[in-house]
Amino acid sequence: SAVLSPMGRMALTNYLSATVLFLLAGPLLGIDSTADLPAIVGLTVAILVVQAVWSGWWLRRFRYGPAEWAWRCLTWWQRAPIRSGRTAHIGR
């Protein structure tokens, strides 16, 4: 729960970033078909580990993931606050 909860709160950001990371790293690792299953699994696990660490770090500072915040701003038609309550006073 402690690992998956932050990842779930940033699901859209993580989905988009995983897509970009896979498209960039896949060719570098020689992944060009489903026959490259070991490399696909390895890259997937590596991306999940990076996202688990990054999601926790991000959400300690901000209320939403970057894509979730942008989506919220678009649907609310106004700029949503992004800083978490604990860090909102930093930089003032």
Stockholm file with secondary structure:
# STOCKHOLM 1.0

chainA/1-92         SAVLSPMGRMALTNYLSATVLFLLAGPLLGIDSTADLPAIVGLTVAILVVQAVWSGWWLRRFRYGPAEWAWRCLTWWQRAPIRSGRTAHIGR
#=GR chainA/1-92 SS CTTHHHHHHTHHHHHHHHHHHHHHHHHHTTCCSTTCHHHHHHHHHHHHHHHHHHHHHHHTTBSSCHHHHHHHHHHHTSCCCCBCTTTTTTTC
#=GC SS_cons        CTTHHHHHHTHHHHHHHHHHHHHHHHHHTTCCSTTCHHHHHHHHHHHHHHHHHHHHHHHTTBSSCHHHHHHHHHHHTSCCCCBCTTTTTTTC
//
